[in-house]
Amino acid sequence: MADKAKIEVKREGDEVTVVVELTEEELRAAEDEAYRRVVRELNVPGFRPGKVPKAVLLSRYGPDLFDDEVKEILVDKWLPKAMEEHQLKPLSSPKVEIKEFQRGKRLVFQATFAVWPEVEIPDELDLELPEAPAAEVEEEELTETLEELKRRAAILEPKDGPAEPGDVVRFKHRDDLYEVEVGEGEEGLPHKLLGKRPGDIVVIEDEKGRKLSIEVTQVYKMTIPTEEEVAAHYGEESWEELKERARAEIRQRKEAERKGRMRLAALDALAEKLGIEVPPSLLEEEVEIELARHGKKEELRPEVEEVVRRRMRRWIVSRLVASQKGLYPSEDEVRNMARSLEVEEDLVRSRWIFERAADWILEHAKKGKEEG
């Protein structure tokens, strides 16, 4: 490789710059390949397909476009070679810059990108993580959940009269139907619908201050069943059984949330311990993508940058742990799980790696006192 190219690698932390200088021999070979690519697609009167002379091709196709084709061929060939030779594993998309180009003689290009941190994850972690307290179900949240279950099991009977407090109004905006319970508050849609009948038009204002017209299509009287009827609606034999089921479901949800917080704390703690940070080029790349989703609002940059930094740092740590500790799922596992959940395989893979890596950290870290 040395006689065909000169490769120089500069590394600062987890940011790498690769400079590749190519010889005349490589440029001639790339020009021949570019000629074969272009000549297949170029139709010139008087010449058979694929037999257009190079001078004619350059005049028809344009020397600048032809040179761009040559540069692309050489970068696509030599950047992966340079990465492989120097065992570089990119984290971010390489930013390529042509530093010097002389047709048929010389090409120097530079690629800058982030690489994976060079850290070893020890088998036993000198890391103390507080144990989050077990999930407890407050009576207030249980009561709120049961009230919501009652409302979902309510019987709705169409009525001809005006909407009264406690009634449900169905209305149409464009081609979509919505339902809302009418209330006695001083403002908002539930208040605006008081006294309305089917066919009435109501003008409301959305969060952006725009005026919207909605049409009332039906008014319903809502009757809440008895507790035993509500229990039967949900397939339980008694109200007490439904209450215990609701309590168990709330506890299960809160336990999942507790586990999720512990996993995030584990990834953050290991990142801090090992001094792992998101390389600037990768952070910049991801922040720009996230800002684009928010309409390129520059005033959001500091907030977006911090959110992206935390997310990407956890992403890096989880994959380092999974790679070094053999926690990556097999493709069959990912495929089967994605099929059963009816979600994308990439989503399953990412979630699986995140959870396995975080759980490994929790298992190998010191157990601390419970959080306050």
VOTOR-626551 format. One record per residue (C-alpha): residue in one letter; y, x, z; residue number from 1. Coordinates in steps of 0.1 Angstrom, whole numbers, plus 5000, padded with zeros to 4 digits. Example, Ala and Ser with C-alpha at 12.3 -4.5 7.8 and 13.67 -1.06 7.14 Angstrom:
<pavos>
<r a, py 4955, px 5123, pz 5078, k 1>
<r s, py 4989, px 5137, pz 5071, k 2>
</pavos>
This chain:
<pavos>
<r m, py 5000, px 5000, pz 5000, k 1>
<r a, py 5024, px 5029, pz 5008, k 2>
<r d, py 5026, px 5039, pz 4971, k 3>
<r k, py 5036, px 5005, pz 4960, k 4>
<r a, py 5059, px 4994, pz 4988, k 5>
<r k, py 5079, px 5008, pz 5018, k 6>
<r i, py 5078, px 4984, pz 5048, k 7>
<r e, py 5100, px 4988, pz 5078, k 8>
<r v, py 5096, px 4966, pz 5109, k 9>
<r k, py 5124, px 4962, pz 5135, k 10>
<r r, py 5116, px 4942, pz 5167, k 11>
<r e, py 5140, px 4931, pz 5194, k 12>
<r g, py 5122, px 4911, pz 5220, k 13>
<r d, py 5105, px 4883, pz 5201, k 14>
<r e, py 5127, px 4885, pz 5170, k 15>
<r v, py 5115, px 4906, pz 5141, k 16>
<r t, py 5131, px 4919, pz 5109, k 17>
<r v, py 5109, px 4931, pz 5081, k 18>
<r v, py 5125, px 4951, pz 5053, k 19>
<r v, py 5103, px 4956, pz 5022, k 20>
<r e, py 5113, px 4980, pz 4994, k 21>
<r l, py 5092, px 4976, pz 4962, k 22>
<r t, py 5085, px 5001, pz 4934, k 23>
<r e, py 5090, px 4999, pz 4897, k 24>
<r e, py 5053, px 4994, pz 4893, k 25>
<r e, py 5053, px 4963, pz 4914, k 26>
<r l, py 5083, px 4949, pz 4896, k 27>
<r r, py 5067, px 4954, pz 4862, k 28>
<r a, py 5036, px 4936, pz 4874, k 29>
<r a, py 5057, px 4907, pz 4888, k 30>
<r e, py 5077, px 4904, pz 4855, k 31>
<r d, py 5044, px 4902, pz 4836, k 32>
<r e, py 5032, px 4874, pz 4859, k 33>
<r a, py 5066, px 4856, pz 4857, k 34>
<r y, py 5064, px 4858, pz 4819, k 35>
<r r, py 5029, px 4842, pz 4819, k 36>
<r r, py 5041, px 4814, pz 4842, k 37>
<r v, py 5073, px 4806, pz 4822, k 38>
<r v, py 5059, px 4810, pz 4787, k 39>
<r r, py 5033, px 4784, pz 4793, k 40>
<r e, py 5060, px 4758, pz 4799, k 41>
<r l, py 5085, px 4769, pz 4773, k 42>
<r n, py 5084, px 4752, pz 4739, k 43>
<r v, py 5103, px 4773, pz 4712, k 44>
<r p, py 5103, px 4761, pz 4676, k 45>
<r g, py 5087, px 4787, pz 4653, k 46>
<r f, py 5064, px 4801, pz 4681, k 47>
<r r, py 5030, px 4791, pz 4692, k 48>
<r p, py 5027, px 4779, pz 4728, k 49>
<r g, py 5023, px 4810, pz 4750, k 50>
<r k, py 5033, px 4834, pz 4723, k 51>
<r v, py 5071, px 4835, pz 4728, k 52>
<r p, py 5085, px 4871, pz 4729, k 53>
<r k, py 5100, px 4882, pz 4761, k 54>
<r a, py 5134, px 4888, pz 4746, k 55>
<r v, py 5134, px 4852, pz 4732, k 56>
<r l, py 5122, px 4838, pz 4765, k 57>
<r l, py 5150, px 4855, pz 4784, k 58>
<r s, py 5176, px 4842, pz 4760, k 59>
<r r, py 5162, px 4806, pz 4762, k 60>
<r y, py 5152, px 4805, pz 4798, k 61>
<r g, py 5181, px 4826, pz 4811, k 62>
<r p, py 5178, px 4861, pz 4828, k 63>
<r d, py 5190, px 4848, pz 4862, k 64>
<r l, py 5163, px 4822, pz 4864, k 65>
<r f, py 5137, px 4847, pz 4852, k 66>
<r d, py 5148, px 4872, pz 4878, k 67>
<r d, py 5146, px 4844, pz 4905, k 68>
<r e, py 5110, px 4838, pz 4894, k 69>
<r v, py 5102, px 4876, pz 4898, k 70>
<r k, py 5118, px 4877, pz 4932, k 71>
<r e, py 5098, px 4847, pz 4944, k 72>
<r i, py 5066, px 4862, pz 4932, k 73>
<r l, py 5072, px 4894, pz 4950, k 74>
<r v, py 5084, px 4879, pz 4983, k 75>
<r d, py 5054, px 4854, pz 4983, k 76>
<r k, py 5030, px 4884, pz 4977, k 77>
<r w, py 5045, px 4911, pz 5000, k 78>
<r l, py 5058, px 4892, pz 5030, k 79>
<r p, py 5023, px 4880, pz 5040, k 80>
<r k, py 5010, px 4915, pz 5034, k 81>
<r a, py 5036, px 4930, pz 5056, k 82>
<r m, py 5029, px 4905, pz 5084, k 83>
<r e, py 4991, px 4912, pz 5081, k 84>
<r e, py 4996, px 4950, pz 5081, k 85>
<r h, py 5018, px 4949, pz 5112, k 86>
<r q, py 4999, px 4921, pz 5129, k 87>
<r l, py 5029, px 4898, pz 5131, k 88>
<r k, py 5024, px 4862, pz 5140, k 89>
<r p, py 5055, px 4842, pz 5130, k 90>
<r l, py 5068, px 4814, pz 5153, k 91>
<r s, py 5097, px 4803, pz 5131, k 92>
<r s, py 5101, px 4800, pz 5093, k 93>
<r p, py 5111, px 4834, pz 5079, k 94>
<r k, py 5147, px 4837, pz 5066, k 95>
<r v, py 5146, px 4858, pz 5035, k 96>
<r e, py 5175, px 4877, pz 5021, k 97>
<r i, py 5175, px 4898, pz 4989, k 98>
<r k, py 5193, px 4930, pz 4998, k 99>
<r e, py 5191, px 4948, pz 4964, k 100>
<r f, py 5177, px 4940, pz 4930, k 101>
<r q, py 5176, px 4959, pz 4897, k 102>
<r r, py 5155, px 4943, pz 4870, k 103>
<r g, py 5123, px 4963, pz 4863, k 104>
<r k, py 5133, px 4990, pz 4888, k 105>
<r r, py 5139, px 4981, pz 4924, k 106>
<r l, py 5138, px 4952, pz 4949, k 107>
<r v, py 5146, px 4953, pz 4986, k 108>
<r f, py 5143, px 4921, pz 5006, k 109>
<r q, py 5146, px 4914, pz 5043, k 110>
<r a, py 5128, px 4886, pz 5063, k 111>
<r t, py 5139, px 4877, pz 5098, k 112>
<r f, py 5117, px 4854, pz 5120, k 113>
<r a, py 5105, px 4849, pz 5156, k 114>
<r v, py 5071, px 4860, pz 5167, k 115>
<r w, py 5048, px 4850, pz 5195, k 116>
<r p, py 5056, px 4867, pz 5228, k 117>
<r e, py 5033, px 4896, pz 5236, k 118>
<r v, py 5021, px 4885, pz 5271, k 119>
<r e, py 4987, px 4883, pz 5287, k 120>
<r i, py 4978, px 4853, pz 5308, k 121>
<r p, py 4959, px 4865, pz 5339, k 122>
<r d, py 4928, px 4846, pz 5350, k 123>
<r e, py 4942, px 4841, pz 5385, k 124>
<r l, py 4979, px 4831, pz 5386, k 125>
<r d, py 5003, px 4844, pz 5413, k 126>
<r l, py 5020, px 4810, pz 5411, k 127>
<r e, py 5026, px 4785, pz 5438, k 128>
<r l, py 5030, px 4749, pz 5427, k 129>
<r p, py 5039, px 4721, pz 5450, k 130>
<r e, py 5013, px 4693, pz 5451, k 131>
<r a, py 5030, px 4660, pz 5442, k 132>
<r p, py 5022, px 4632, pz 5466, k 133>
<r a, py 4996, px 4606, pz 5456, k 134>
<r a, py 5009, px 4575, pz 5438, k 135>
<r e, py 5018, px 4546, pz 5461, k 136>
<r v, py 5025, px 4510, pz 5450, k 137>
<r e, py 5056, px 4495, pz 5466, k 138>
<r e, py 5055, px 4458, pz 5475, k 139>
<r e, py 5087, px 4452, pz 5456, k 140>
<r e, py 5073, px 4466, pz 5423, k 141>
<r l, py 5041, px 4446, pz 5428, k 142>
<r t, py 5061, px 4415, pz 5433, k 143>
<r e, py 5082, px 4422, pz 5401, k 144>
<r t, py 5050, px 4428, pz 5381, k 145>
<r l, py 5034, px 4395, pz 5393, k 146>
<r e, py 5066, px 4376, pz 5385, k 147>
<r e, py 5065, px 4390, pz 5350, k 148>
<r l, py 5028, px 4380, pz 5347, k 149>
<r k, py 5038, px 4345, pz 5357, k 150>
<r r, py 5065, px 4343, pz 5330, k 151>
<r r, py 5041, px 4356, pz 5303, k 152>
<r a, py 5017, px 4328, pz 5313, k 153>
<r a, py 5044, px 4302, pz 5312, k 154>
<r i, py 5040, px 4270, pz 5292, k 155>
<r l, py 5067, px 4264, pz 5266, k 156>
<r e, py 5075, px 4228, pz 5256, k 157>
<r p, py 5100, px 4221, pz 5228, k 158>
<r k, py 5129, px 4200, pz 5239, k 159>
<r d, py 5157, px 4182, pz 5220, k 160>
<r g, py 5184, px 4186, pz 5246, k 161>
<r p, py 5208, px 4215, pz 5251, k 162>
<r a, py 5195, px 4248, pz 5266, k 163>
<r e, py 5197, px 4249, pz 5304, k 164>
<r p, py 5192, px 4278, pz 5328, k 165>
<r g, py 5156, px 4288, pz 5328, k 166>
<r d, py 5149, px 4275, pz 5292, k 167>
<r v, py 5138, px 4298, pz 5264, k 168>
<r v, py 5158, px 4298, pz 5232, k 169>
<r r, py 5143, px 4310, pz 5199, k 170>
<r f, py 5169, px 4322, pz 5174, k 171>
<r k, py 5169, px 4337, pz 5139, k 172>
<r h, py 5189, px 4367, pz 5127, k 173>
<r r, py 5184, px 4373, pz 5090, k 174>
<r d, py 5146, px 4369, pz 5086, k 175>
<r d, py 5136, px 4379, pz 5121, k 176>
<r l, py 5129, px 4356, pz 5150, k 177>
<r y, py 5137, px 4364, pz 5187, k 178>
<r e, py 5134, px 4347, pz 5220, k 179>
<r v, py 5155, px 4350, pz 5251, k 180>
<r e, py 5156, px 4332, pz 5285, k 181>
<r v, py 5188, px 4314, pz 5291, k 182>
<r g, py 5207, px 4323, pz 5323, k 183>
<r e, py 5239, px 4315, pz 5342, k 184>
<r g, py 5254, px 4350, pz 5341, k 185>
<r e, py 5291, px 4353, pz 5332, k 186>
<r e, py 5285, px 4373, pz 5300, k 187>
<r g, py 5258, px 4384, pz 5275, k 188>
<r l, py 5235, px 4365, pz 5251, k 189>
<r p, py 5217, px 4345, pz 5278, k 190>
<r h, py 5250, px 4330, pz 5289, k 191>
<r k, py 5262, px 4324, pz 5253, k 192>
<r l, py 5231, px 4303, pz 5246, k 193>
<r l, py 5237, px 4278, pz 5274, k 194>
<r g, py 5241, px 4243, pz 5260, k 195>
<r k, py 5230, px 4253, pz 5225, k 196>
<r r, py 5207, px 4231, pz 5204, k 197>
<r p, py 5185, px 4237, pz 5174, k 198>
<r g, py 5206, px 4244, pz 5144, k 199>
<r d, py 5236, px 4257, pz 5163, k 200>
<r i, py 5252, px 4289, pz 5150, k 201>
<r v, py 5263, px 4315, pz 5176, k 202>
<r v, py 5285, px 4345, pz 5169, k 203>
<r i, py 5277, px 4375, pz 5191, k 204>
<r e, py 5288, px 4411, pz 5191, k 205>
<r d, py 5264, px 4441, pz 5190, k 206>
<r e, py 5267, px 4474, pz 5208, k 207>
<r k, py 5288, px 4488, pz 5179, k 208>
<r g, py 5313, px 4459, pz 5181, k 209>
<r r, py 5301, px 4442, pz 5149, k 210>
<r k, py 5301, px 4404, pz 5147, k 211>
<r l, py 5266, px 4389, pz 5141, k 212>
<r s, py 5257, px 4353, pz 5134, k 213>
<r i, py 5225, px 4339, pz 5148, k 214>
<r e, py 5209, px 4305, pz 5143, k 215>
<r v, py 5192, px 4286, pz 5172, k 216>
<r t, py 5158, px 4274, pz 5158, k 217>
<r q, py 5142, px 4259, pz 5189, k 218>
<r v, py 5149, px 4253, pz 5226, k 219>
<r y, py 5119, px 4253, pz 5250, k 220>
<r k, py 5115, px 4241, pz 5286, k 221>
<r m, py 5096, px 4268, pz 5305, k 222>
<r t, py 5071, px 4256, pz 5331, k 223>
<r i, py 5056, px 4283, pz 5354, k 224>
<r p, py 5019, px 4276, pz 5362, k 225>
<r t, py 5005, px 4277, pz 5397, k 226>
<r e, py 4993, px 4311, pz 5410, k 227>
<r e, py 4957, px 4300, pz 5405, k 228>
<r e, py 4964, px 4289, pz 5369, k 229>
<r v, py 4981, px 4322, pz 5362, k 230>
<r a, py 4951, px 4341, pz 5376, k 231>
<r a, py 4928, px 4320, pz 5353, k 232>
<r h, py 4950, px 4328, pz 5324, k 233>
<r y, py 4944, px 4365, pz 5329, k 234>
<r g, py 4906, px 4360, pz 5334, k 235>
<r e, py 4906, px 4364, pz 5372, k 236>
<r e, py 4890, px 4339, pz 5396, k 237>
<r s, py 4918, px 4340, pz 5422, k 238>
<r w, py 4954, px 4350, pz 5427, k 239>
<r e, py 4943, px 4377, pz 5451, k 240>
<r e, py 4920, px 4392, pz 5425, k 241>
<r l, py 4949, px 4393, pz 5400, k 242>
<r k, py 4972, px 4408, pz 5426, k 243>
<r e, py 4946, px 4436, pz 5433, k 244>
<r r, py 4942, px 4442, pz 5395, k 245>
<r a, py 4980, px 4445, pz 5391, k 246>
<r r, py 4982, px 4468, pz 5420, k 247>
<r a, py 4954, px 4491, pz 5406, k 248>
<r e, py 4972, px 4491, pz 5371, k 249>
<r i, py 5005, px 4501, pz 5387, k 250>
<r r, py 4988, px 4528, pz 5407, k 251>
<r q, py 4970, px 4541, pz 5376, k 252>
<r r, py 5003, px 4542, pz 5356, k 253>
<r k, py 5022, px 4559, pz 5384, k 254>
<r e, py 4993, px 4584, pz 5388, k 255>
<r a, py 4995, px 4592, pz 5351, k 256>
<r e, py 5032, px 4598, pz 5355, k 257>
<r r, py 5026, px 4620, pz 5385, k 258>
<r k, py 5001, px 4640, pz 5366, k 259>
<r g, py 5025, px 4643, pz 5337, k 260>
<r r, py 5052, px 4657, pz 5360, k 261>
<r m, py 5028, px 4682, pz 5375, k 262>
<r r, py 5018, px 4694, pz 5341, k 263>
<r l, py 5054, px 4699, pz 5330, k 264>
<r a, py 5061, px 4718, pz 5362, k 265>
<r a, py 5031, px 4740, pz 5357, k 266>
<r l, py 5042, px 4750, pz 5322, k 267>
<r d, py 5077, px 4756, pz 5333, k 268>
<r a, py 5066, px 4777, pz 5363, k 269>
<r l, py 5043, px 4799, pz 5342, k 270>
<r a, py 5071, px 4804, pz 5317, k 271>
<r e, py 5095, px 4815, pz 5344, k 272>
<r k, py 5069, px 4838, pz 5360, k 273>
<r l, py 5061, px 4856, pz 5327, k 274>
<r g, py 5097, px 4856, pz 5315, k 275>
<r i, py 5088, px 4836, pz 5284, k 276>
<r e, py 5118, px 4822, pz 5265, k 277>
<r v, py 5123, px 4805, pz 5231, k 278>
<r p, py 5134, px 4832, pz 5205, k 279>
<r p, py 5170, px 4825, pz 5193, k 280>
<r s, py 5160, px 4820, pz 5156, k 281>
<r l, py 5134, px 4794, pz 5165, k 282>
<r l, py 5157, px 4776, pz 5190, k 283>
<r e, py 5184, px 4775, pz 5163, k 284>
<r e, py 5160, px 4761, pz 5137, k 285>
<r e, py 5147, px 4734, pz 5160, k 286>
<r v, py 5182, px 4724, pz 5173, k 287>
<r e, py 5195, px 4719, pz 5138, k 288>
<r i, py 5166, px 4696, pz 5130, k 289>
<r e, py 5172, px 4676, pz 5162, k 290>
<r l, py 5209, px 4674, pz 5156, k 291>
<r a, py 5203, px 4661, pz 5121, k 292>
<r r, py 5185, px 4632, pz 5137, k 293>
<r h, py 5216, px 4625, pz 5158, k 294>
<r g, py 5239, px 4624, pz 5128, k 295>
<r k, py 5250, px 4661, pz 5132, k 296>
<r k, py 5272, px 4652, pz 5162, k 297>
<r e, py 5283, px 4687, pz 5174, k 298>
<r e, py 5295, px 4674, pz 5207, k 299>
<r l, py 5258, px 4668, pz 5215, k 300>
<r r, py 5248, px 4704, pz 5208, k 301>
<r p, py 5247, px 4717, pz 5244, k 302>
<r e, py 5226, px 4688, pz 5256, k 303>
<r v, py 5203, px 4689, pz 5226, k 304>
<r e, py 5199, px 4727, pz 5229, k 305>
<r e, py 5188, px 4724, pz 5265, k 306>
<r v, py 5163, px 4696, pz 5258, k 307>
<r v, py 5149, px 4715, pz 5228, k 308>
<r r, py 5147, px 4748, pz 5248, k 309>
<r r, py 5126, px 4732, pz 5275, k 310>
<r r, py 5104, px 4714, pz 5250, k 311>
<r m, py 5098, px 4745, pz 5228, k 312>
<r r, py 5092, px 4768, pz 5258, k 313>
<r r, py 5065, px 4744, pz 5270, k 314>
<r w, py 5050, px 4743, pz 5235, k 315>
<r i, py 5049, px 4781, pz 5233, k 316>
<r v, py 5033, px 4785, pz 5268, k 317>
<r s, py 5007, px 4758, pz 5262, k 318>
<r r, py 4995, px 4775, pz 5230, k 319>
<r l, py 4995, px 4809, pz 5245, k 320>
<r v, py 4973, px 4796, pz 5274, k 321>
<r a, py 4951, px 4776, pz 5250, k 322>
<r s, py 4946, px 4806, pz 5226, k 323>
<r q, py 4938, px 4832, pz 5253, k 324>
<r k, py 4916, px 4809, pz 5274, k 325>
<r g, py 4896, px 4793, pz 5246, k 326>
<r l, py 4910, px 4758, pz 5252, k 327>
<r y, py 4917, px 4747, pz 5216, k 328>
<r p, py 4898, px 4716, pz 5206, k 329>
<r s, py 4874, px 4717, pz 5176, k 330>
<r e, py 4884, px 4700, pz 5144, k 331>
<r d, py 4856, px 4674, pz 5149, k 332>
<r e, py 4869, px 4666, pz 5184, k 333>
<r v, py 4904, px 4661, pz 5170, k 334>
<r r, py 4892, px 4640, pz 5141, k 335>
<r n, py 4870, px 4618, pz 5162, k 336>
<r m, py 4897, px 4612, pz 5188, k 337>
<r a, py 4924, px 4605, pz 5162, k 338>
<r r, py 4901, px 4580, pz 5145, k 339>
<r s, py 4893, px 4562, pz 5178, k 340>
<r l, py 4930, px 4560, pz 5188, k 341>
<r e, py 4942, px 4554, pz 5152, k 342>
<r v, py 4969, px 4581, pz 5154, k 343>
<r e, py 4977, px 4612, pz 5134, k 344>
<r e, py 4954, px 4642, pz 5140, k 345>
<r d, py 4984, px 4665, pz 5146, k 346>
<r l, py 4995, px 4643, pz 5175, k 347>
<r v, py 4960, px 4644, pz 5191, k 348>
<r r, py 4958, px 4681, pz 5187, k 349>
<r s, py 4992, px 4688, pz 5202, k 350>
<r r, py 4986, px 4664, pz 5231, k 351>
<r w, py 4951, px 4679, pz 5238, k 352>
<r i, py 4964, px 4715, pz 5238, k 353>
<r f, py 4993, px 4706, pz 5261, k 354>
<r e, py 4971, px 4688, pz 5286, k 355>
<r r, py 4942, px 4713, pz 5286, k 356>
<r a, py 4966, px 4743, pz 5290, k 357>
<r a, py 4987, px 4726, pz 5318, k 358>
<r d, py 4955, px 4716, pz 5336, k 359>
<r w, py 4942, px 4751, pz 5334, k 360>
<r i, py 4974, px 4764, pz 5350, k 361>
<r l, py 4972, px 4738, pz 5378, k 362>
<r e, py 4935, px 4748, pz 5384, k 363>
<r h, py 4943, px 4785, pz 5386, k 364>
<r a, py 4976, px 4784, pz 5405, k 365>
<r k, py 4980, px 4785, pz 5443, k 366>
<r k, py 4981, px 4751, pz 5459, k 367>
<r g, py 5014, px 4745, pz 5477, k 368>
<r k, py 5027, px 4719, pz 5501, k 369>
<r e, py 5033, px 4684, pz 5489, k 370>
<r e, py 5067, px 4677, pz 5473, k 371>
<r g, py 5091, px 4660, pz 5496, k 372>
</pavos>
